[in-house]
Amino acid sequence: MRLPLAVALAIFGAAFPALSQVKATEQVKTYAVSGSTGPELYESIGQNGPRIGGMAVTGTIAHTNFDLKWRRNYQREGNGCRLVSAIPFLTITYTVPKAKGALPSGTAQLWKTFSAGILAHEKVHGDQIKAMANRIYKETVGFFQPNDPECQAIRESIQPLLGAASNDQRRQASEFDRVEMSDGGNVHQLILNLVNGGR
């Protein structure tokens, strides 16, 4: 008997409840920068900031990295296999600058605004990563692979779903950075405020 689509989806949802929200372990790592003025601190960021990009190494102000692992429960169903549950283990690491030593009061206030804004920017990347993990959960848990009694083919069959979610997250992160760092963007304004002393 064929079920109406709405009924089929309701049954699917009851059997494989959506994860309310991926829980992530978030940690902040810092690298030291020095200076007594905004321009000096920004120059130190350029010298000491994280390097990313493999062969084409590029310096950056801050960086968000993550480690996502899954514990997946595949079960045989008839002559096929279903992914019946998955537990994500997600760690997100933000690397941001930290001024070492005491700063003059005016510079300290500029730095406080700058550093808080940079961390807030990176936290958006963290939210994008958590959204990706949630998408993977929703699109893979309940997935059924016919003619797979040993639950081997299903592991390969879900790879396009994982790849699409990952690629979309990277595109989203890249577009967010482009907007934030373009003229008038939030990060661009943070840099100008720091370097120009709030003028």
C-alpha positions in Angstrom: 0.0 0.0 0.0 1.4 3.4 -0.9 1.1 6.0 1.8 0.3 9.7 1.1 3.6 11.7 1.1 2.6 13.7 4.2 1.8 10.5 6.1 5.0 8.8 5.0 7.0 11.8 6.2 5.3 11.9 9.5 6.1 8.2 10.1 9.7 8.8 9.0 9.9 11.7 11.4 8.5 9.6 14.3 10.9 6.8 13.7 14.0 9.0 13.3 13.5 12.2 15.4 15.4 15.2 14.4 18.3 16.3 16.5 17.2 19.4 18.3 20.6 21.0 18.0 24.1 19.7 17.6 26.1 20.2 20.8 29.6 21.5 20.1 32.6 21.9 22.4 33.9 25.4 21.7 37.3 26.6 22.7 39.2 29.8 22.1 42.9 29.8 21.5 45.0 33.0 21.4 48.2 34.2 19.8 50.2 37.0 21.4 50.5 40.5 19.8 52.3 43.5 21.1 52.3 47.2 20.8 51.1 50.4 22.6 49.0 51.8 19.7 46.4 50.5 17.3 48.7 50.5 14.3 51.4 48.7 16.3 49.0 46.0 17.4 47.7 45.6 13.9 51.2 45.3 12.5 51.9 42.6 15.1 48.8 40.7 14.0 50.2 40.7 10.5 53.5 39.3 11.8 52.0 36.7 14.2 48.6 35.8 13.0 47.6 32.3 11.9 48.8 31.1 8.5 46.3 29.2 6.4 46.0 28.1 2.8 48.5 25.2 2.4 51.0 26.0 -0.3 49.7 29.5 -0.7 50.2 30.5 2.9 48.2 33.6 3.8 48.2 35.5 7.1 44.9 36.3 8.7 43.6 38.0 11.8 41.7 35.1 13.2 40.7 31.6 12.2 38.0 29.0 13.0 38.7 25.4 12.7 36.6 22.3 13.6 36.8 18.6 14.1 33.6 16.6 13.4 33.3 12.9 14.0 30.2 10.7 14.0 29.2 7.5 15.8 26.8 5.9 13.3 24.5 3.0 13.9 23.8 1.1 10.7 21.3 -1.8 10.9 20.2 -4.4 8.4 16.6 -4.0 7.3 15.3 -6.9 5.1 17.9 -7.2 2.4 19.0 -3.6 2.8 20.6 -1.3 5.4 19.4 1.8 7.3 21.3 4.4 9.2 19.1 4.4 12.3 21.0 6.8 14.5 24.1 9.0 14.6 25.8 10.9 17.4 28.0 13.8 16.4 31.1 14.9 18.2 32.0 18.4 17.2 34.8 20.6 18.5 35.1 24.1 17.2 38.3 26.1 17.8 38.6 29.9 17.5 42.1 31.3 17.1 42.1 35.0 17.9 44.7 37.7 18.8 45.4 38.6 22.4 47.4 41.7 23.4 50.2 41.0 25.8 51.1 43.3 28.6 49.3 46.4 29.8 47.9 48.8 27.2 47.5 52.6 27.5 43.9 53.3 28.5 42.8 54.7 25.1 44.4 51.8 23.2 43.0 49.3 25.7 39.4 50.5 24.8 40.1 50.3 21.1 41.5 46.8 21.5 38.6 45.7 23.6 36.2 46.7 20.8 38.3 45.2 18.1 39.0 41.9 19.8 35.3 41.4 20.8 34.2 42.2 17.2 36.7 39.7 15.8 35.6 36.9 18.1 31.9 37.7 17.3 32.8 37.3 13.6 34.4 33.9 14.2 31.4 32.8 16.3 29.3 33.2 13.1 31.6 30.7 11.4 31.0 28.5 14.4 27.2 28.8 13.9 27.6 27.9 10.2 29.6 24.8 11.2 26.9 23.7 13.7 24.3 24.3 11.0 26.2 22.0 8.6 26.4 19.3 11.3 22.6 19.6 11.9 22.0 19.3 8.1 24.1 16.2 7.9 22.2 14.6 10.7 18.8 15.4 9.2 19.8 14.3 5.7 21.5 11.0 6.6 19.7 9.6 9.7 17.0 7.3 8.3 18.8 6.8 5.0 18.0 3.4 3.5 20.3 1.5 1.1 18.6 -1.4 -0.7 20.5 -4.6 -1.5 23.1 -4.0 1.2 22.6 -6.6 3.9 26.2 -6.2 5.2 25.8 -2.4 5.6 28.7 -1.5 3.4 27.3 0.3 0.3 25.4 2.7 2.5 28.6 4.2 3.8 29.5 5.2 0.3 26.0 6.2 -0.7 25.8 8.9 2.0 29.1 10.5 1.0 27.5 12.9 -1.6 25.2 14.2 1.1 28.2 14.9 3.4 30.2 16.5 0.6 27.3 18.8 -0.4 26.8 20.0 3.2 30.6 20.6 3.6 30.9 22.4 0.3 27.9 24.7 1.1 29.4 25.5 4.5 32.7 26.5 2.9 30.9 28.7 0.3 28.8 30.3 3.0 32.0 31.0 5.1 33.8 32.4 2.1 30.9 34.7 1.2 30.5 35.9 4.8 34.2 36.8 5.0 34.0 38.6 1.6 31.2 40.8 2.8 32.7 41.4 6.3 36.1 42.3 4.9 35.0 44.4 1.9 35.0 48.2 2.1 32.5 49.2 4.7 32.1 45.7 6.0 32.1 44.9 9.7 35.7 43.6 10.0 37.0 46.3 7.7 35.4 48.9 10.1 36.9 47.1 13.1 40.4 47.4 11.5 39.9 51.1 10.6 38.7 51.9 14.1 41.7 50.2 15.7 44.3 51.7 13.3 42.8 55.2 13.2 42.3 55.5 16.9 38.5 55.6 16.7 38.4 58.6 14.4 
